[in-house]
Amino acid sequence: MVSLPLSGMTVLTSDDPPAGTVDAGGARVGSPALAAAVELLRGLGAAIPRLGTTAAPAARPAVMAALGPIAVLDPMVELPPALTWARSGAMALTGPAGGAPLAPELPVVPRLDGAMAVFRLLAAARGRRVEVDAGALLGERAAISRLTRGGRRSAGGAARLLPTRDGWVAVNLARSSDRELLPAWLSIAGKDHDRDDHPVGLWDAVTVALARLPTHDVVEQGQLLGLPVAAAAQPKDAAQDDQAAARGQRFPFAPFLLDGIPISSASTDSTPTGTGHRPLPPTRPILVVDLSSLWAGPLCAHLLGLAGARVIKVESTRRPDGARSGPRAFFDLLHAGHESVALDLRTPDGRAALVRLMLRADVVIEASRPRALAQLGIDPAGLLARHPALTWVSITGYGRTGPWCQRVAFGDDAAAAAGLVAVGPDGTPMFLADAIADPVTGLYAAVAALACVVGGGGHHVDIALREAAGSLLGTRPRLPRRDPAARWSPGSDQDEDNPSGWFVAASGCRRPVLPPRHRMPAGTAPELGADTARVLAELA
């Protein structure tokens, strides 16, 4: 019997015909955003009845009253996908450097709008109003860091899409340790390839070496060394490899696994049940213990904080969150209002304090490869057995199970591994937005965590960057080509309302390609360990 967190919840929509239905000609009918929201809600166990707009208005209250606990999914007004992409700021981050921006033939932002609609619905069930533009989340880091598009160079500058002898790979050298491993990986002689006075640049040397090697060998050898390297896969192929098969994933990807099962598969059970745990009263804040770092996990914790959660960020005194050394405004945006606990996790006392905190939590978020937690003596299944109402969220590059569970990934290369890349004018792959798998995973993780809390807890959410990103591709089996319905044109240099300098037109509408933007931080993030003594005295 499959246990789903939203079993017993009924959600009504105003869409008639229901979003996501298919007409006689095979065309999808209804709003893409609403279809995505309905798909996600059904995967989590909610019932979506067909009432239809033709039902007599007087009969609707009686029908609704008979359905049990009810939520109403607000209608969403949508633009064509190319225009939502332009408005989000992600289009300005996609395409060749110095050339026209790109939009994939793919409703990326509408699907994220659907996920955010579910999050707002669940937050409202706990008496909180959350207003966040899902599409704008894709560009917040770029806006703060003033990043721009680079085509086959990532917006952040650390990753490249490079040709091999028989395909393409995404190589991410975000850490100094990655660059130090290059000689061992590709037998590139020397240690100073990135010095200005060196006759061959680092990326030139890597490009030459990769062009002689098969994709499989490049990826396998790189991952054995702990390098974030991935084949730029066709979407359907990505969902049929050994990792996908081991995790029960099919094409198209489900965004996450719930208790070991992809939610699209779990929802096919005809009699899904809840866990039997009593939902957390809306009057008591959700207690979140966040062990994650960088972007995806902290974004999940940040969104839960907006939904009323109390968030305690736990870091190692020896290895704090690497984002602390990045732009302060971005760290503040994701961590303002949270509490900071720093523990020496190499000591028995530090590990014991961490376990005590987790046993008091409603949600634990971690973004470590399985062996890292095992080295600390932490077993999610064991903690869930001791604390049956806990929701555990695991964020990894490729998933917590399967033969690739120990592989390293960051947002740009994980998206390429799913096939979520743009196709440039010359037919070659180009990065989509800025490390797109990170904000996408953060949003889906927040939806899953909040759904589990609303349903009473007792679940393990296993979300992989690759699978969350790949779920945005829907049923497209091949790399999404440039949107044929969109037309780009340069703007005037004197147009103050169009700082990107480009316009895009689709379905008779013409809109500026907006630059990425960010929300203002709600305050200043706490310094490392600022709340350790107080929090441990209270909770651990």
Disulfide bonds with the S-S distance in Angstrom:
none
